[in-house]
């Protein structure tokens, strides 16, 4: 279990240091589900992100001071191997 959890995180860290932001995925989508334990969203949020028929996947957001609201659209920055969300910003506020 430790191997399957640690290896993707270490791989993402090493590749992120080597390649920078180009290594990370930018995903635009809507939060369909956000699960967290006992109101402690700042420790761990399990997000299900949907972007039309192409993407319906679960990701993890660890140690965030703000909550990803169900039904809201965001632009997510994700580590590809581990599926950890590193940052997000509300899609409505983007200047595209």
MIZAGU-9410 format. One record per atom (N, C-alpha, C, O, CB): atom name; x, y, z; residue number from 0. Coordinates in Angstrom, 2 decimals, always signed. Atoms other than C-alpha are relative to their C-alpha. Glycine has a CB too. Layout:
('CA',(X,Y,Z),NUM)
...
//
This chain:
('N',(+0.83,-1.19,+0.00),0)
('CA',(+0.00,+0.00,+0.00),0)
('C',(+0.88,+1.26,+0.00),0)
('O',(+0.62,+2.20,-0.75),0)
('CB',(-0.95,+0.00,+1.22),0)
('N',(-0.89,-1.15,-0.07),1)
('CA',(+2.78,+2.41,+0.90),1)
('C',(+0.67,+0.27,-1.34),1)
('O',(+0.82,+1.43,-1.74),1)
('CB',(+1.05,-0.20,+1.08),1)
('N',(-0.64,-0.14,+1.30),2)
('CA',(+4.48,+1.77,-2.45),2)
('C',(-0.94,+0.66,-1.01),2)
('O',(-0.53,+1.56,-1.74),2)
('CB',(+0.44,-1.37,-0.52),2)
('N',(+0.95,-0.51,+0.98),3)
('CA',(+1.34,+2.50,-4.48),3)
('C',(-0.45,+1.42,+0.29),3)
('O',(-0.93,+2.11,-0.61),3)
('CB',(-1.20,-0.91,-0.06),3)
('N',(+0.35,-1.37,-0.37),4)
('CA',(+0.67,+5.74,-2.60),4)
('C',(+1.20,+0.92,-0.16),4)
('O',(+1.07,+2.03,-0.67),4)
('CB',(-0.53,+0.05,+1.43),4)
('N',(-1.20,-0.84,-0.02),5)
('CA',(+4.23,+7.06,-2.30),5)
('C',(+0.62,+0.19,-1.38),5)
('O',(+1.05,+1.30,-1.70),5)
('CB',(+1.02,-0.59,+0.94),5)
('N',(-0.66,-0.07,+1.30),6)
('CA',(+5.58,+6.29,-5.78),6)
('C',(-0.57,+1.09,-0.90),6)
('O',(+0.21,+1.87,-1.46),6)
('CB',(-0.11,-1.34,-0.70),6)
('N',(+0.52,-1.08,+0.86),7)
('CA',(+3.17,+8.57,-7.73),7)
('C',(+0.31,+1.40,+0.53),7)
('O',(+0.58,+2.31,-0.25),7)
('CB',(-1.49,-0.16,-0.17),7)
('N',(-0.27,-1.31,-0.59),8)
('CA',(+3.71,+11.45,-5.31),8)
('C',(+1.46,+0.38,-0.20),8)
('O',(+1.76,+1.52,-0.59),8)
('CB',(-0.34,+0.01,+1.51),8)
('N',(-1.44,-0.27,+0.18),9)
('CA',(+7.52,+11.18,-5.45),9)
('C',(+0.31,+0.25,-1.48),9)
('O',(+1.10,+1.13,-1.81),9)
('CB',(+0.85,-1.18,+0.53),9)
('N',(-0.19,-0.19,+1.45),10)
('CA',(+7.39,+10.85,-9.26),10)
('C',(-0.45,+1.40,-0.42),10)
('O',(+0.25,+2.08,-1.18),10)
('CB',(-0.77,-1.08,-0.79),10)
('N',(+0.49,-1.35,+0.33),11)
('CA',(+5.27,+14.01,-9.52),11)
('C',(+0.91,+1.09,+0.55),11)
('O',(+1.16,+2.08,-0.14),11)
('CB',(-1.41,+0.19,+0.55),11)
('N',(-0.91,-0.99,-0.59),12)
('CA',(+7.59,+15.92,-7.18),12)
('C',(+1.28,+0.12,-0.83),12)
('O',(+1.70,+1.23,-1.15),12)
('CB',(+0.35,-0.37,+1.45),12)
('N',(-1.24,-0.02,+0.77),13)
('CA',(+10.71,+14.95,-9.12),13)
('C',(-0.21,+0.60,-1.39),13)
('O',(+0.58,+1.42,-1.84),13)
('CB',(+0.58,-1.42,-0.13),13)
('N',(+0.27,-0.53,+1.34),14)
('CA',(+9.17,+15.67,-12.52),14)
('C',(-0.40,+1.47,+0.05),14)
('O',(-0.04,+2.24,-0.84),14)
('CB',(-1.12,-0.81,-0.69),14)
('N',(+0.37,-1.41,-0.17),15)
('CA',(+7.69,+18.95,-11.27),15)
('C',(+1.21,+0.89,+0.20),15)
('O',(+1.27,+2.00,-0.31),15)
('CB',(-0.95,+0.16,+1.16),15)
('N',(-1.24,-0.75,-0.22),16)
('CA',(+11.12,+20.10,-10.10),16)
('C',(+0.79,+0.08,-1.30),16)
('O',(+1.34,+1.12,-1.64),16)
('CB',(+0.85,-0.66,+1.12),16)
('N',(-0.77,+0.08,+1.24),17)
('CA',(+12.74,+18.98,-13.36),17)
('C',(-0.63,+0.83,-1.12),17)
('O',(+0.06,+1.60,-1.80),17)
('CB',(+0.13,-1.45,-0.44),17)
('N',(+0.66,-0.60,+1.17),18)
('CA',(+10.13,+20.26,-15.85),18)
('C',(-0.78,+1.27,+0.30),18)
('O',(-1.13,+2.01,-0.61),18)
('CB',(-0.91,-1.01,-0.61),18)
('N',(+0.74,-1.21,-0.36),19)
('CA',(+8.32,+22.99,-13.93),19)
('C',(-1.50,-0.15,-0.26),19)
('O',(-2.03,-1.25,-0.29),19)
('CB',(+0.53,+1.18,-0.77),19)
('N',(+1.45,-0.03,+0.16),20)
('CA',(+4.72,+23.99,-14.54),20)
('C',(-0.49,-0.74,-1.25),20)
('O',(-1.64,-1.17,-1.29),20)
('CB',(-0.48,+1.43,-0.05),20)
('N',(+0.42,+0.68,+1.23),21)
('CA',(+4.66,+22.41,-18.02),21)
('C',(-0.34,-1.47,+0.26),21)
('O',(-1.07,-2.08,-0.52),21)
('CB',(+1.09,+0.09,-1.06),21)
('N',(+0.28,+1.40,-0.34),22)
('CA',(+4.54,+18.98,-16.34),22)
('C',(-1.43,-0.18,+0.52),22)
('O',(-2.02,-1.25,+0.35),22)
('CB',(+1.00,-0.49,+1.05),22)
('N',(+1.31,+0.09,-0.66),23)
('CA',(+1.26,+19.73,-14.54),23)
('C',(-1.14,+0.13,-1.01),23)
('O',(-0.98,+0.75,-2.06),23)
('CB',(-0.13,+1.09,+1.06),23)
('N',(+1.19,-0.06,+0.85),24)
('CA',(-2.21,+19.33,-16.06),24)
('C',(-0.88,+1.17,+0.41),24)
('O',(-1.05,+1.44,+1.60),24)
('CB',(-0.79,-1.32,+0.08),24)
('N',(+1.01,-1.02,-0.25),25)
('CA',(-4.64,+22.22,-16.38),25)
('C',(-1.33,-0.56,-0.46),25)
('O',(-1.53,-0.84,-1.64),25)
('CB',(+0.34,+1.35,-0.73),25)
('N',(+1.30,+0.59,+0.29),26)
('CA',(-8.19,+20.92,-16.19),26)
('C',(-1.08,+1.01,+0.31),26)
('O',(-1.10,+1.59,+1.40),26)
('CB',(-0.21,-1.31,+0.81),26)
('N',(+1.16,-0.87,-0.23),27)
('CA',(-11.32,+23.02,-16.60),27)
('C',(-1.21,-0.91,+0.15),27)
('O',(-1.48,-1.74,-0.72),27)
('CB',(-0.20,+1.05,-1.17),27)
('N',(+1.16,+0.85,-0.21),28)
('CA',(-14.41,+21.43,-15.16),28)
('C',(-0.86,+0.45,+1.15),28)
('O',(-0.56,+1.42,+1.84),28)
('CB',(+0.43,-1.41,+0.22),28)
('N',(+0.97,-0.30,-1.05),29)
('CA',(-17.32,+21.46,-12.78),29)
('C',(+0.11,-1.05,+1.10),29)
('O',(+0.25,-2.24,+0.81),29)
('CB',(-1.44,+0.06,-0.57),29)
('N',(-0.06,+0.92,-1.14),30)
('CA',(-17.22,+19.93,-9.30),30)
('C',(-1.38,-0.65,+0.15),30)
('O',(-2.37,+0.04,+0.40),30)
('CB',(+0.41,+0.76,+1.32),30)
('N',(+1.25,+0.74,-0.16),31)
('CA',(-19.91,+17.22,-9.15),31)
('C',(-0.17,-0.53,+1.41),31)
('O',(-1.29,-0.71,+1.88),31)
('CB',(-0.06,-1.14,-1.00),31)
('N',(+0.06,+0.54,-1.36),32)
('CA',(-19.03,+15.89,-5.70),32)
('C',(+1.25,+0.45,+0.74),32)
('O',(+2.35,+0.47,+0.18),32)
('CB',(-0.13,-1.55,-0.01),32)
('N',(-1.12,-0.37,-0.84),33)
('CA',(-16.83,+17.05,-2.86),33)
('C',(-0.22,-0.66,+1.36),33)
('O',(-1.08,-0.24,+2.13),33)
('CB',(+0.13,+1.57,+0.14),33)
('N',(+0.14,+0.74,-1.25),34)
('CA',(-16.41,+14.63,+0.03),34)
('C',(+1.13,+0.37,+0.94),34)
('O',(+2.30,+0.41,+0.55),34)
('CB',(+0.00,-1.52,-0.26),34)
('N',(-1.00,-0.26,-1.02),35)
('CA',(-14.63,+15.53,+3.25),35)
('C',(-0.58,-0.46,+1.33),35)
('O',(-1.80,-0.59,+1.47),35)
('CB',(+0.42,+1.51,+0.05),35)
('N',(+0.42,+0.59,-1.28),36)
('CA',(-14.77,+14.23,+6.83),36)
('C',(-0.29,+1.06,+1.05),36)
('O',(+0.56,+1.91,+1.33),36)
('CB',(+1.06,-0.94,+0.50),36)
('N',(+0.36,-0.78,-1.19),37)
('CA',(-16.59,+16.01,+9.65),37)
('C',(+0.28,+1.50,-0.13),37)
('O',(+0.69,+2.14,+0.83),37)
('CB',(+0.74,-0.53,+1.19),37)
('N',(-0.19,-1.43,+0.19),38)
('CA',(-16.34,+19.50,+8.15),38)
('C',(+1.44,+0.45,-0.09),38)
('O',(+1.71,+1.65,-0.09),38)
('CB',(-0.66,+0.72,+1.09),38)
('N',(-1.42,-0.37,+0.06),39)
('CA',(-12.55,+19.39,+7.93),39)
('C',(+0.49,+0.02,-1.44),39)
('O',(+1.40,-0.72,-1.81),39)
('CB',(+0.85,-0.98,+0.84),39)
('N',(-0.36,-0.11,+1.41),40)
('CA',(-12.33,+20.39,+4.27),40)
('C',(+1.42,+0.50,-0.20),40)
('O',(+2.01,+0.25,-1.25),40)
('CB',(-0.97,+0.91,-0.72),40)
('N',(-1.35,-0.56,+0.13),41)
('CA',(-9.00,+22.13,+4.92),41)
('C',(+1.08,-1.08,+0.05),41)
('O',(+2.22,-0.81,-0.32),41)
('CB',(+0.25,+1.04,+1.09),41)
('N',(-0.97,+1.10,-0.03),42)
('CA',(-7.28,+18.74,+5.46),42)
('C',(-0.01,-0.81,-1.29),42)
('O',(+1.04,-1.06,-1.88),42)
('CB',(-0.27,-0.90,+1.18),42)
('N',(+0.09,+0.85,+1.18),43)
('CA',(-8.58,+16.65,+2.56),43)
('C',(-1.37,+0.15,-0.64),43)
('O',(-2.40,+0.03,+0.03),43)
('CB',(+0.27,-1.48,+0.36),43)
('N',(+1.23,-0.04,+0.78),44)
('CA',(-11.19,+17.10,-0.16),44)
('C',(+0.14,-1.00,-1.14),44)
('O',(+1.12,-0.96,-1.88),44)
('CB',(-0.30,+1.44,-0.54),44)
('N',(+0.05,+0.92,+1.13),45)
('CA',(-12.08,+14.30,-2.57),45)
('C',(-0.95,+0.60,-1.02),45)
('O',(-2.15,+0.68,-0.78),45)
('CB',(-0.47,-1.45,+0.44),45)
('N',(+0.77,-0.70,+1.01),46)
('CA',(-13.28,+16.03,-5.74),46)
('C',(-0.29,-0.90,-1.18),46)
('O',(+0.59,-1.60,-1.67),46)
('CB',(+0.73,+1.25,-0.46),46)
('N',(+0.34,+0.64,+1.27),47)
('CA',(-15.16,+14.51,-8.66),47)
('C',(-0.25,+1.12,-0.98),47)
('O',(-1.18,+1.91,-0.81),47)
('CB',(-1.25,-0.97,+0.13),47)
('N',(+0.03,-1.08,+0.96),48)
('CA',(-14.60,+16.79,-11.63),48)
('C',(-0.55,-0.51,-1.32),48)
('O',(-0.11,-1.55,-1.82),48)
('CB',(+1.40,+0.62,-0.19),48)
('N',(+0.63,+0.38,+1.25),49)
('CA',(-16.74,+16.62,-14.77),49)
('C',(+0.16,+1.13,-1.00),49)
('O',(-0.11,+2.29,-0.70),49)
('CB',(-1.50,-0.35,+0.20),49)
('N',(-0.10,-0.96,+1.10),50)
('CA',(-16.04,+18.35,-18.07),50)
('C',(-0.62,-0.64,-1.23),50)
('O',(+0.09,-1.16,-2.10),50)
('CB',(+1.50,+0.42,-0.27),50)
('N',(+0.70,+0.60,+1.13),51)
('CA',(-18.68,+17.15,-20.51),51)
('C',(+0.19,-1.51,-0.02),51)
('O',(+0.38,-2.13,+1.03),51)
('CB',(+0.48,+0.62,-1.32),51)
('N',(-0.15,+1.46,+0.10),52)
('CA',(-18.38,+13.59,-21.81),52)
('C',(+1.44,-0.49,+0.11),52)
('O',(+1.69,-1.68,+0.28),52)
('CB',(-0.58,-0.47,-1.30),52)
('N',(-1.40,+0.41,+0.03),53)
('CA',(-14.57,+13.63,-21.83),53)
('C',(+0.56,-0.38,+1.36),53)
('O',(+1.34,-1.32,+1.47),53)
('CB',(+0.84,+1.10,-0.58),53)
('N',(-0.68,+0.14,-1.29),54)
('CA',(-13.73,+13.83,-18.17),54)
('C',(-1.01,-0.19,+1.13),54)
('O',(-1.90,+0.64,+1.31),54)
('CB',(+0.89,+1.21,+0.27),54)
('N',(+0.76,+0.23,-1.23),55)
('CA',(-15.35,+12.36,-15.07),55)
('C',(+0.95,-0.78,+0.89),55)
('O',(+0.97,-2.01,+0.84),55)
('CB',(-1.38,-0.78,-0.25),55)
('N',(-1.09,+0.63,-0.72),56)
('CA',(-12.54,+11.66,-12.65),56)
('C',(+0.07,+0.54,+1.42),56)
('O',(-0.38,+1.66,+1.69),56)
('CB',(+1.33,+0.21,-0.72),56)
('N',(-0.17,-0.43,-1.40),57)
('CA',(-11.74,+11.84,-8.93),57)
('C',(+1.42,+0.48,+0.22),57)
('O',(+2.39,-0.10,-0.28),57)
('CB',(-0.34,-1.16,+0.97),57)
('N',(-1.29,-0.57,-0.37),58)
('CA',(-8.92,+13.97,-7.56),58)
('C',(-0.01,+0.31,+1.48),58)
('O',(-1.06,+0.30,+2.12),58)
('CB',(+0.31,+1.27,-0.83),58)
('N',(-0.16,-0.30,-1.41),59)
('CA',(-7.60,+14.85,-4.12),59)
('C',(+0.59,+1.40,+0.18),59)
('O',(+1.57,+1.75,-0.49),59)
('CB',(+0.89,-1.05,+0.69),59)
('N',(-0.56,-1.31,-0.36),60)
('CA',(-7.04,+18.34,-2.70),60)
('C',(+0.38,-0.07,+1.47),60)
('O',(-0.47,-0.32,+2.32),60)
('CB',(-1.02,+1.18,-0.28),60)
('N',(-0.52,+0.15,-1.36),61)
('CA',(-4.87,+18.34,+0.42),61)
('C',(+0.42,+1.37,+0.53),61)
('O',(+1.12,+2.12,-0.16),61)
('CB',(+1.19,-0.99,+0.04),61)
('N',(-0.38,-1.23,-0.71),62)
('CA',(-4.49,+21.26,+2.87),62)
('C',(-0.37,+1.28,-0.75),62)
('O',(+0.51,+2.08,-1.08),62)
('CB',(+1.49,+0.00,+0.26),62)
('N',(+0.50,-1.22,+0.63),63)
('CA',(-6.65,+23.95,+1.21),63)
('C',(-0.84,+0.76,+0.99),63)
('O',(-1.68,+0.18,+1.69),63)
('CB',(-0.81,-0.33,-1.27),63)
('N',(+0.77,-0.84,-0.90),64)
('CA',(-8.07,+26.84,+3.18),64)
('C',(-1.37,+0.37,-0.54),64)
('O',(-2.20,+0.90,+0.20),64)
('CB',(+0.76,+1.24,+0.30),64)
('N',(+1.30,-0.31,+0.57),65)
('CA',(-11.00,+27.24,+0.81),65)
('C',(-0.64,-1.27,-0.58),65)
('O',(+0.04,-2.26,-0.86),65)
('CB',(+0.12,+1.08,-1.09),65)
('N',(+0.80,+1.16,+0.39),66)
('CA',(-13.72,+24.86,-0.31),66)
('C',(-0.37,+0.09,-1.47),66)
('O',(-0.79,+1.15,-1.95),66)
('CB',(-1.26,-0.11,+0.87),66)
('N',(+0.49,+0.08,+1.38),67)
('CA',(-14.44,+23.76,-3.88),67)
('C',(-1.49,-0.32,+0.06),67)
('O',(-1.87,-1.39,+0.53),67)
('CB',(+0.79,-1.09,-0.84),67)
('N',(+1.45,+0.12,-0.11),68)
('CA',(-18.20,+24.23,-4.17),68)
('C',(-0.55,-0.93,-1.08),68)
('O',(-0.16,-0.85,-2.24),68)
('CB',(-0.67,+1.37,-0.11),68)
('N',(+0.66,+0.90,+0.94),69)
('CA',(-20.33,+21.53,-5.79),69)
('C',(-0.84,+0.84,-0.95),69)
('O',(-1.58,+1.73,-0.51),69)
('CB',(-0.89,-1.06,+0.75),69)
('N',(+0.74,-0.72,+1.03),70)
('CA',(-21.81,+22.81,-9.06),70)
('C',(+0.75,+1.18,-0.58),70)
('O',(+0.35,+1.70,-1.62),70)
('CB',(-1.29,+0.48,+0.57),70)
('N',(-0.79,-1.12,+0.51),71)
('CA',(-19.20,+25.55,-9.51),71)
('C',(+1.06,-0.49,-0.98),71)
('O',(+1.53,-1.63,-0.87),71)
('CB',(+0.67,+0.76,+1.16),71)
('N',(-1.02,+0.34,+1.00),72)
('CA',(-16.75,+25.56,-12.43),72)
('C',(+1.33,+0.64,+0.39),72)
('O',(+1.38,+1.79,+0.82),72)
('CB',(-0.43,+0.47,-1.41),72)
('N',(-1.33,-0.45,-0.37),73)
('CA',(-13.03,+25.88,-11.82),73)
('C',(+1.01,-0.41,-1.06),73)
('O',(+0.74,-1.25,-1.91),73)
('CB',(+0.40,-0.58,+1.37),73)
('N',(-1.18,+0.42,+0.77),74)
('CA',(-9.69,+25.68,-13.58),74)
('C',(+0.96,-0.58,+1.03),74)
('O',(+1.42,+0.12,+1.93),74)
('CB',(+0.65,+1.21,-0.83),74)
('N',(-0.81,+0.73,-0.97),75)
('CA',(-7.61,+23.08,-11.70),75)
('C',(+1.41,-0.21,-0.53),75)
('O',(+1.61,-0.39,-1.73),75)
('CB',(-0.65,-1.35,+0.34),75)
('N',(-1.38,+0.35,+0.29),76)
('CA',(-3.86,+22.55,-11.63),76)
('C',(+0.28,-1.31,+0.74),76)
('O',(+0.26,-1.35,+1.97),76)
('CB',(+1.01,+1.15,+0.43),76)
('N',(-0.04,+1.35,-0.57),77)
('CA',(-3.27,+18.82,-11.09),77)
('C',(+1.34,-0.68,-0.31),77)
('O',(+1.86,-0.55,-1.42),77)
('CB',(-1.16,-0.85,-0.55),77)
('N',(-1.17,+0.85,+0.21),78)
('CA',(-0.23,+16.58,-10.62),78)
('C',(-0.50,-1.28,-0.67),78)
('O',(-1.36,-1.96,-0.10),78)
('CB',(+0.77,-0.32,+1.37),78)
('N',(+0.60,+1.06,+0.80),79)
('CA',(-0.83,+13.89,-13.28),79)
('C',(+0.08,-1.42,+0.57),79)
('O',(-0.90,-2.17,+0.46),79)
('CB',(+0.62,+0.00,-1.31),79)
('N',(-0.14,+1.38,-0.47),80)
('CA',(+0.48,+10.69,-11.65),80)
('C',(-0.78,-0.26,+1.29),80)
('O',(-1.42,-1.30,+1.42),80)
('CB',(+1.47,-0.32,+0.23),80)
('N',(+0.62,+0.21,-1.30),81)
('CA',(-0.88,+11.15,-8.13),81)
('C',(-1.45,+0.48,+0.06),81)
('O',(-2.20,+0.05,+0.93),81)
('CB',(+0.80,+0.69,+1.06),81)
('N',(+1.35,-0.53,-0.01),82)
('CA',(-4.08,+13.05,-8.97),82)
('C',(-0.25,+0.99,+1.11),82)
('O',(-1.39,+1.16,+1.55),82)
('CB',(-0.97,-1.12,+0.11),82)
('N',(+0.13,-0.99,-1.06),83)
('CA',(-3.42,+15.69,-6.34),83)
('C',(-0.19,+1.38,-0.62),83)
('O',(+0.58,+1.81,-1.48),83)
('CB',(+1.25,-0.02,+0.94),83)
('N',(+0.28,-1.36,+0.46),84)
('CA',(-4.94,+19.12,-6.99),84)
('C',(+0.93,+0.96,+0.74),84)
('O',(+0.94,+0.98,+1.97),84)
('CB',(-1.50,+0.38,+0.21),84)
('N',(-0.95,-0.94,-0.59),85)
('CA',(-2.30,+21.79,-6.40),85)
('C',(-0.57,+1.40,+0.15),85)
('O',(-0.18,+2.14,+1.05),85)
('CB',(+1.26,+0.05,-0.83),85)
('N',(+0.61,-1.33,-0.06),86)
('CA',(-4.39,+24.88,-7.07),86)
('C',(-1.25,+0.00,-0.85),86)
('O',(-1.42,-0.85,-1.73),86)
('CB',(+0.99,+1.09,-0.48),86)
('N',(+1.15,-0.21,+0.86),87)
('CA',(-7.69,+26.05,-8.50),87)
('C',(-0.43,+1.45,+0.09),87)
('O',(-0.18,+2.13,+1.08),87)
('CB',(-1.17,-0.93,+0.38),87)
('N',(+0.59,-1.31,+0.01),88)
('CA',(-9.37,+29.26,-9.48),88)
('C',(-1.36,-0.09,-0.69),88)
('O',(-1.55,-0.88,-1.61),88)
('CB',(+0.92,+1.03,-0.71),88)
('N',(+1.36,+0.05,+0.53),89)
('CA',(-13.01,+29.93,-10.24),89)
('C',(+0.01,+0.37,-1.48),89)
('O',(+0.61,+1.37,-1.87),89)
('CB',(-0.93,+0.95,+0.78),89)
('N',(-0.01,-0.17,+1.45),90)
('CA',(-13.64,+29.66,-13.97),90)
('C',(-0.69,+1.29,-0.44),90)
('O',(-0.29,+1.89,-1.44),90)
('CB',(-0.66,-1.19,-0.67),90)
('N',(+0.72,-1.23,+0.34),91)
('CA',(-16.06,+32.63,-14.03),91)
('C',(+0.89,+1.23,+0.14),91)
('O',(+0.65,+2.24,-0.52),91)
('CB',(-1.23,+0.16,+0.89),91)
('N',(-0.87,-1.15,-0.25),92)
('CA',(-13.27,+34.91,-12.79),92)
('C',(+1.20,+0.07,-0.94),92)
('O',(+2.01,+0.99,-0.85),92)
('CB',(+0.48,-0.05,+1.43),92)
('N',(-1.14,+0.03,+0.90),93)
('CA',(-10.81,+33.98,-15.53),93)
('C',(-0.18,+1.00,-1.13),93)
('O',(-1.29,+1.26,-1.59),93)
('CB',(+0.20,-1.41,-0.56),93)
('N',(+0.02,-0.94,+1.12),94)
('CA',(-9.91,+36.46,-18.22),94)
('C',(+0.50,-0.74,-1.24),94)
('O',(+1.68,-0.69,-1.58),94)
('CB',(+0.89,+1.28,+0.29),94)
('N',(-0.38,+0.77,+1.19),95)
('CA',(-9.95,+34.26,-21.32),95)
('C',(-0.67,+0.55,-1.22),95)
('O',(-0.46,+0.03,-2.32),95)
('CB',(-0.34,-1.47,+0.17),95)
//
